[in-house]
């Protein structure tokens, strides 16, 4: 499991150097491999522009990232039965690490998540 976590985190961190590229690539990868668990908010006319925000639901954890000019604001919430029990702001690196760990945990429980994880690593 630790090896898979390292691979996921490395794949996501590799794109984190340029905010615009990172955010677009992250949103694209996650939407492609976890379409039912990812919600994207787009800017521009009729919401057809670049992604502004992304929400990823993994079990009782909800990860949110919002692009704000040249930075990305990240948050992780723990939600049980529709009630947010805990919400915390995370820097991009910590958010990627936490998201990666939860993706690996989800993959251990679900064939569909395992396939998605493989797609994230290969894409």
Contact map, one row per residue, 1 for C-alpha under 8 A:
111110000000000000000000000000000000000000000000000000000000000000000000000000000000000000000000000000010000000000000000000
111111000000000000000000000000000000000000000000000000000000000000000000000000000000000000000000000000000000000000000000000
111111100000000000000000000000000000000000000000000000000000000000000000000000000000000000000000000000000000000000000000000
111111110000000000000000000000000000000000000000000000000000000000000000000000000000000000000000000000010000000000000000000
111111111000000000000000000000000000000000000000000000000000000000000000000000000000000000000000000110010000000000000000000
011111111100000000000000000000000000000000000000000000000000000000000000000000000000000000000000000000000000000000000000000
001111111110000000000000000000000000000000000000000000000000000000000000000000000000000000000000000000000000000000000000100
000111111111000000000000000000000000000000000000000000000000000000000000000000000000000000000000000100000000000000001001100
000011111111100000000000000000000000000000000000000000000000000000000000000000000000000000000001100100000000000000000000000
000001111111110000000000000000000000000000000000000000000000000000000000000000000000000000000000000000000000000000000000000
000000111111111000000000000000000000000000000000000000000000000000000000000000000000000000000000000000000000000000000000100
000000011111111100000000010000000000000000000000000000000000000000000000000000000000000000000001000000000000000000000000000
000000001111111110000000000000000000000000000000000000000000000000000000000000000000000000001001000000000000000000000000000
000000000111111110000000000000000000000000000000000000000000000000000000000000000000000000000000000000000000000000000000000
000000000011111111001100110000000000000000000000000000000000000000000000000000000000000000000000000000000000000000000000000
000000000001111111101110000000000000000000000000000000000000000000000000000000000000000000000000000000000000000000000000000
000000000000111111100100000000000000000000000000000000000000000000000000000000000000000000000000000000000000000000000000000
000000000000001111111100000000000000000000000000000000000000000000000000000000000000000000000000000000000000000000000000000
000000000000000111111110000000000000000000000000000000000000000000000111000000000000000000000000000000000000000000000000000
000000000000000001111111000000000000000000000000000000000000000000000100000000000000000000000000000000000000000000000000000
000000000000001101111111100000000000000000000000000000000000000000000000000000000000000000000000000000000000000000000000000
000000000000001111111111110000000000000000000000000000000000000000000000000000000000000000000000000000000000000000000000000
000000000000000100111111111000000000000000000000001000000000000000100001000000000000000000000000000000000000000000000000000
000000000000000000011111111100000000000000000000011000000000000000000000000000000000000000000000000000000000000000000000000
000000000000001000001111111110000000000000000000000000000000000000000000000000000000000000000000000000000000000000000000000
000000000001001000000111111111000000000000000000000000000000000000000000000000000000000000000000000000000000000000000000000
000000000000000000000011111111100000000100000000001001000000000000000000000000000000000000000000000000000000000000000000000
000000000000000000000001111111110000000000000000000000000000000000000000000000000000000000000000000000000000000000000000000
000000000000000000000000111111111000000000000000000000000000000000000000000000000000000000000000000000000000000000000001001
000000000000000000000000011111111110010000000000000000000000000000000000000000000000000000000000000000000000000000000001000
000000000000000000000000001111111110111100000000000000000000000000000000000000000000000000000000000000000000000000000000000
000000000000000000000000000111111110000000000000000000000000000000000000000000000000000000000000000000000000000000000000000
000000000000000000000000000011111110000000000000000000000000000000000000000000000000000000000000000000000000000000111011000
000000000000000000000000000001111111110000000000000000000000000000000000000000000000000000000000000000000000000010010000000
000000000000000000000000000001111111111000000000000000000000000000000000000000000000000000000000000000000000000000000000000
000000000000000000000000000000000111111000000000000000000000000000000000000000000000000000000000000000000000000000000000000
000000000000000000000000000000100111111000000000000000011100000000000000000000000000000000000000000000000000000000000000000
000000000000000000000000000001100111111100000000000001111000000000000000000000000000000000000000000000000000000000000000000
000000000000000000000000000000100011111110000000000001110000000000000000000000000000000000000000000000000000000000000000000
000000000000000000000000001000100000011111000000001111100000000000000000000000000000000000000000000000000000000000000000000
000000000000000000000000000000000000001111100010001111000000000000000000000000000000000000000000000000000000000000000000000
000000000000000000000000000000000000000111110011111110000000000000000000000000000000000000000000000000000000000000000000000
000000000000000000000000000000000000000011111111111100000000000000000000000000000000000000000000000000000000000000000000000
000000000000000000000000000000000000000001111111110000000000000000000000000000000000000000000000000000000000000000000000000
000000000000000000000000000000000000000000111111100000000000000000000000000000000000000000000000000000000000000000000000000
000000000000000000000000000000000000000000111111100000000000000000000000000000000000000000000000000000000000000000000000000
000000000000000000000000000000000000000011111111100000000000000000000000000000000000000000000000000000000000000000000000000
000000000000000000000000000000000000000001111111110000000000000000000000000000000000000000000000000000000000000000000000000
000000000000000000000000000000000000000001111111111000000000000000000000000000000000000000000000000000000000000000000000000
000000000000000000000001000000000000000001110001111100000000000000000000000000000000000000000000000000000000000000000000000
000000000000000000000011001000000000000111100000111111000000000000100000000000000000000000000000000000000000000000000000000
000000000000000000000000000000000000000111100000011111000000000001110000000000000000000000000000000000000000000000000000000
000000000000000000000000000000000000000111000000001111100000000111100000000000000000000000000000000000000000000000000000000
000000000000000000000000001000000000011110000000001111110000000111000000000000000000000000000000000000000000000000000000000
000000000000000000000000000000000000011100000000000011111000011110000000000000000000000000000000000000000000000000000000000
000000000000000000000000000000000000111000000000000001111100011100000000000000000000000000000000000000000000000000000000000
000000000000000000000000000000000000110000000000000000111111111000000000000000000000000000000000000000000000000000000000000
000000000000000000000000000000000000100000000000000000011111111000000000000000000000000000000000000001100100000000000000000
000000000000000000000000000000000000000000000000000000001111110000000000000000000000000000000000000000000100000000000000000
000000000000000000000000000000000000000000000000000000001111110000000000000001110000000000000000000000000000000000000000000
000000000000000000000000000000000000000000000000000000001111111000000000000111100000000000000000000000000000000000000000000
000000000000000000000000000000000000000000000000000000111111111100000000000111100000000000000000000000000000000000000000000
000000000000000000000000000000000000000000000000000000111100111110000000011110000000000000000010001000000000000000000000000
000000000000000000000000000000000000000000000000000011110000011111000000011100000000000000000000000000000000000000000000000
000000000000000000000000000000000000000000000000000011100000001111100001111000000000000000000000000000000000000000000000000
000000000000000000000000000000000000000000000000000111000000000111110001110000000000000000000000000000000000000000000000000
000000000000000000000010000000000000000000000000001110000000000011111111100000000000000000000000000000000000000000000000000
000000000000000000000000000000000000000000000000000100000000000001111111100000000000000000000000000000000000000000000000000
000000000000000000000000000000000000000000000000000000000000000000111111000000000000000000000000000000000000000000000000000
000000000000000000110000000000000000000000000000000000000000000000111111000000000000000000000000000000000000000000000000000
000000000000000000100000000000000000000000000000000000000000000000111111100000000000000000000000000000000000000000000000000
000000000000000000100010000000000000000000000000000000000000000011111111110000000000000000010000000000000000000000000000000
000000000000000000000000000000000000000000000000000000000000000011110011111000000000000011110000000000000000000000000000000
000000000000000000000000000000000000000000000000000000000000001111000001111100000000000011110010000000000000000000000000000
000000000000000000000000000000000000000000000000000000000000001110000000111110000000001111000010000000000000000000000000000
000000000000000000000000000000000000000000000000000000000000111100000000011111000000001111000010000000000000000000000000000
000000000000000000000000000000000000000000000000000000000000111000000000001111100001111100000000000000000000000000000000000
000000000000000000000000000000000000000000000000000000000001110000000000000111110001111000000000000000000000000000000000000
000000000000000000000000000000000000000000000000000000000001110000000000000011111111110000000000000000000000000000000000000
000000000000000000000000000000000000000000000000000000000001000000000000000001111111100000000000000000000000000000000000000
000000000000000000000000000000000000000000000000000000000000000000000000000000111110000000000000000000000000000000000000000
000000000000000000000000000000000000000000000000000000000000000000000000000000111111000000000000000000000000000000000000000
000000000000000000000000000000000000000000000000000000000000000000000000000000111111100000000000000000000000000000000000000
000000000000000000000000000000000000000000000000000000000000000000000000000011110111111000000000000000000000000000000000000
000000000000000000000000000000000000000000000000000000000000000000000000000011110011111000000000000000000000000000000000000
000000000000000000000000000000000000000000000000000000000000000000000000000011100001111100000000000000000000000000000000000
000000000000000000000000000000000000000000000000000000000000000000000000001111000001111110000000000000000000000000000000000
000000000000000000000000000000000000000000000000000000000000000000000000001110000000011111000000000000000000000000000000000
000000000000000000000000000000000000000000000000000000000000000000000000111100000000001111100000000000000000000000000000000
000000000000000000000000000000000000000000000000000000000000000000000000111100000000000111111110000000000000000000000000000
000000000000000000000000000000000000000000000000000000000000000000000000110000000000000011111110000000000000000000000000000
000000000000000000000000000000000000000000000000000000000000000000000001110000000000000001111111000000000000000000000000000
000000000000100000000000000000000000000000000000000000000000000000000000000000000000000001111111100000000000000000000000000
000000000000000000000000000000000000000000000000000000000000000000000000000000000000000001111111110000000000000000000000000
000000000000000000000000000000000000000000000000000000000000001000000000011100000000000001111111111000000000000000000000000
000000001001100000000000000000000000000000000000000000000000000000000000000000000000000000011111111100000000000000000000000
000000001000000000000000000000000000000000000000000000000000000000000000000000000000000000001111111110000000000000000000000
000000000000000000000000000000000000000000000000000000000000000000000000000000000000000000000111111111000000000000000000000
000000000000000000000000000000000000000000000000000000000000001000000000000000000000000000000011111111100000000000000000000
000010011000000000000000000000000000000000000000000000000000000000000000000000000000000000000001111111110000000000000000000
000010000000000000000000000000000000000000000000000000000000000000000000000000000000000000000000111111111000000000000000000
000000000000000000000000000000000000000000000000000000000100000000000000000000000000000000000000011111111100000000000000000
000000000000000000000000000000000000000000000000000000000100000000000000000000000000000000000000001111111110000010001000000
100110000000000000000000000000000000000000000000000000000000000000000000000000000000000000000000000111111111000001001000000
000000000000000000000000000000000000000000000000000000000000000000000000000000000000000000000000000011111111100000000000000
000000000000000000000000000000000000000000000000000000000110000000000000000000000000000000000000000001111111110011000000000
000000000000000000000000000000000000000000000000000000000000000000000000000000000000000000000000000000111111111111111000000
000000000000000000000000000000000000000000000000000000000000000000000000000000000000000000000000000000011111111011000000000
000000000000000000000000000000000000000000000000000000000000000000000000000000000000000000000000000000001111111010000000000
000000000000000000000000000000000000000000000000000000000000000000000000000000000000000000000000000000000111111111000000000
000000000000000000000000000000000000000000000000000000000000000000000000000000000000000000000000000000000011111111100000000
000000000000000000000000000000000000000000000000000000000000000000000000000000000000000000000000000000000010011111110000000
000000000000000000000000000000000100000000000000000000000000000000000000000000000000000000000000000000100111111111111000000
000000000000000000000000000000000000000000000000000000000000000000000000000000000000000000000000000000010111011111111100000
000000000000000000000000000000001000000000000000000000000000000000000000000000000000000000000000000000000010001111111110000
000000000000000000000000000000001100000000000000000000000000000000000000000000000000000000000000000000000010000111111111000
000000010000000000000000000000001000000000000000000000000000000000000000000000000000000000000000000000110010000011111111100
000000000000000000000000000000000000000000000000000000000000000000000000000000000000000000000000000000000000000001111111110
000000000000000000000000000000001000000000000000000000000000000000000000000000000000000000000000000000000000000000111111111
000000010000000000000000000011001000000000000000000000000000000000000000000000000000000000000000000000000000000000011111111
000000110010000000000000000000000000000000000000000000000000000000000000000000000000000000000000000000000000000000001111111
000000000000000000000000000000000000000000000000000000000000000000000000000000000000000000000000000000000000000000000111111
000000000000000000000000000010000000000000000000000000000000000000000000000000000000000000000000000000000000000000000011111
